[in-house]
Amino acid sequence: MILGGVSYGVFLVNVHTSAVDIYTAIGVFFLLTVQAWIALMRQPRYGGKIADHSRALLFYIFITFVLRTISFAASAKYTEMIWIDLRDAPGGPATLIEDEMNYRINVVAFSTAHIQEWFMQALLLHRCYVIWNQARSVMIPMITLYVCMIASSIFCLIQASTGAVYYNINIVLVYLCFQVGLTMIYTILVANRLLAMRSEMKRVMDQYDSSTYETVVLMTIESSLLYSVFAIIFIVSFALHLNGTTTLCFLSISSIQGISQLFIILRVARGRAVTHEWSSRVTAANTTVLFAGTDTTQQSNDERTDKPEQVIVQTYSATAKTVEVEFV
């Protein structure tokens, strides 16, 4: 956290009006990182799967935070070089922005941002793996897309390390398409799976309360919608060579996706999304049925005494089927 605090405190210098949006996104990312870390360090409210995987989630939060901090610090340092240290260089700031990959500090920023994306997409892949119960028909295409995304990312890093102009690296467009495609397919698959489970539960039990499934579906869509829209703007801007918008999106997109992921982790850790056992919440009411019978006992040859016989049968409503979903 010290590393993040120093970089966010030292490099928050607004040198351009468009930088306000970048710093806002990074500030929100930093705030959610701290909140998610604190929530996971405490005993999760409902325990369950998130308690079992708290260490893995803490590692995820830590590594993505460190990578984002390094990327942002390197980008901010180069911004300082453009407008302060090297502003009198031949061609001025415009040339320095175009030739940014000739400076190793930008290659570091570029590389750490890409590696952060690998971790964030891996978390989505893990969620899909859990929700679909390791179904090969789903996981093989998803893993293939993930491998293709990493391969295209490595090609981008190789070209960037040679000093190529970032806006002319065409493989970046392919990488972004893989990234957005993976996120959108994940959202569709998970939402479809949860809605199918909800329909099945409602079919089995008429009084089943499906609000939990609906909450998780909405949470999944909300978390991916912001990033998907932002990434599509990035793709269109890059394809149309709108360099100003492309730069703004490049500096913000990792924070935007990180915010989307942290929202889910934070809500689950605080118990606002259910990770413990989901049940139909149908009260098992006891019902007592009394049967009256006749017990005939012959006390003598001429006398019969009738004694009522009671048979008590207790019935219970069907136990609600329990479903446990590990979402994070």
Secondary structure, DSSP 4 states (H G I P E B T S, - for coil): -HHHHHHHHHS----STTHHHHHHHHHHHHHHHHHHHHHHHSPPTT-THHHHTHHHHHHHHHHHHHHHHHHHHHHHHHHHIIIIITTTSTTHHHHHHHTGGGSHHHHHHHHHHHHHHHHHHHHHHHHHHHHTTT-HHHHHHHHHHHHHHHHHHHHHHHHHHTT--GGG-THHHHHHHHHHHHHHHHHHHHHHHHHHHHHHHHHH-TT---HHHHHHHHHHHHHHHHHHHHHHHHHHHHHTT-HHHHHHHHHHHHHHHHHHHHHHHHHHHTTSS--S-B-------EEEEEEEEEEEEESSSS-EEEEEEEEEEEEEPPPPP-B-----
